[in-house]
Amino acid sequence: MKKTIWILIFMIAMSCGGEKIMIRNAAPGNGYIIGTFTLIDEKPRYNGYGLLYKPEDKKLGFFDDSFGISISRGLPHQKVENKRVYLFIKEHKVGDYEFFNYILSTNLGYSQKSIKSKKEFSIPFKVQEDSINYIGDFTFYPNGNENGNLFVIQDKFEQDLPKLKEKYPRKNWKIVQNKTLNKGVLNESLVEFK
């Protein structure tokens, strides 16, 4: 009996001794997109910020769903200078997708208002199997940047990757690729690439 107790204690001590992190890969036929949302910390005009996307070239009907990356000011974030940085990761079926609109929302409790781009745009990206694709940093300027645009998409891969690894330690970071978005049909959408 004593021998059994000592074996159990030894096994528990050994299992607690090392920090072995189980790696979680995407489901078969799926892949990941990752990136950051950065809010310039001026006087807040909106509570929620989002970018909508769908399978590329798919016409959305009234009952069709689109996907989105969205954040609200109250979510956990990192403070960097005068900015709030929100990290995101999304798992999707492998395929070609496109961002086609943004949505900015204000909730005052008694009323809610949402703003979208007057014209849809097309910023394509791919979801690949056995891959984590970094698609960029989406910086939002509440009052527009020097060019009058609301969103700037830029490559901050080297800066963002350590933060993403820390927040999502169970992802297989050996398969990450820098696929920062850098082209698309913008249609006066207040989006620009840097």
N, C-alpha and C positions, 0 to 999 in steps of 0.2 A: 504494500500500500504506500509506504514512504517513497519507494522507488518511483511509483507512478506519479506521485505529487511532484517530486523533483524533476521528472521528465516534462511534466506540464509547465512548471515554472520556467524551465530552461527554454522550452518552445515559445512561450509568451515573451520572454526576454529577448530571444533572437528575432522574433517577428517585429518587436518594437524598436530594435536597435538601429535599423537602417531606414532611410526614407526612400523607399522605392516607389516611384510614381508610375502608375499604370497609364500607358499612352492610349488615348482614345482617337481612333481614326474615324473618318466619315463612313457612313453606311455604304455598302456596295452601290456603285452607280451615282454617288454623290461626291461633292467637293466643297471646299470652304472659300469664302471671300472674307478678307479682314481689312481693317483700316481705322481711321480716326475721324471724328467730327470735332472741329475746333470752333468755339464761339468767342468772338472778340468781345471782351467784357465791357461793352458800352452800356448805356441805359437800356435795359431789356425792353424790346418791343413785342416779343412773342414768348409764349410758354413752351411751345413745341416746334420742332424743326424736323423735316424729313425729306427724303428723296425716294420717289416711287420708281420701281422697275418692273419689267415683265419680260417674258420670252421675246427675243428679238423678232421684229416684223409681225408680231401677233396683234391683231386688232381686238381691243377689249370691248366686249358688249356690256350691256347694262348690268348683267349678273356675274360677269367675269371678275375674278380677283386679281389684283396686282400685288406685288410684294413691296416691302419698303424697309428702309433703314431710318429709324426715327429716334429722337432723344427729346427729353424734356429737361428744363433747367434744374429740376430737383433731383435728377439721377446722380449717383456717385460719379465723380469726375476728378481729374487732376488739375491743379492750378499751376499754370506755367506763365510767369510774368502777368500780363493783363488778359490772359486767355483761360478758358475752361476747355479741357481736352477730354473727350468721351471716346472710349475704345469700343469697337464692335467686331463681332464675328458672326457669320451666317452660314448655315449649311443648306445646300440646294442640290437638286438633280443636275447632272452634267448637262451643259448646253450653252447656247449663246443667249445673252440677256442684254437689255438696254435700259438705262435710266431714261425716263421720258417726262418727268415732271417733278417739281418740288412742292411741298406743302408747309406753310407756316401757320401756326394756330395760336390764338389767344383765347384763354378761358377766364372770364371775369366772375365766374360763379353764377351770375344770372343770365349771361349771354356768352355765346362762343362765336368766334369768327375764324374762318380759314381763308388763306390766300394761296392761289396756285399760279403758275406761269400762264400768261395769256395764250402762248403758243407752245405746243409740245415740242420737245427736242429729242435727240437720240444720241446717247453716249454709250457705245457698246462695250461689253466685257464678257469674258468667258468664265465658266465654272468647269474645272477639269478634275477628273477622277484622280485620287491619290495626290492631291495638290492643295496647298493653302496659298491662294493668290491675294497678295496685298494690292488693293486697288487705289490707295492713296489717302491723303488727308483732305477732307472737305471743310474748308474754313468758311464760316458764315460771318458776313459783315452786316450788322443790323441796319446801318444807314448807307450801305454801299461802300465799296472801296474807291480808290482814286480813279478807277475807270467806270464807276457807277454800277458795278456788278455786286450781287448778293453772295454768290458762291464762287470760291476759287478752289480748283482741284490741283493739288501739287504733290510731288514726291518727297515724303519725309520718312522713307523706309528705315534708314539708319537710326533715326531718332525714335521712331515709333516701335520698332521691333523689340527692344528690351522691355518696354512697358507691356506690350502684348504678351510676351513670353511669361512675364511675371503674373499677369492677370489670368492667363489661360495655360497653366503649366502642364496640363495633360494632353495638349495637342502635340502632334509629331512635327516639331519645328525643323526637322531635317528636310522636309518637302516644301518649305515656304519659297515662293518666287515673287520678285518685285514686278508686278504688272500694273504699275500706276497708270491710270487713265490719262490719255493725252490728246485725244481727238474725238470728234463727233460733229453732228449737225446741231448747232446751238439755237438757231432761229430766234435771235434777239431774246434769249431766255434769262439774261442776267447771270449767266454761268461763264467762267473762263478757266483756261488752263495756264499753269505757270511751270 
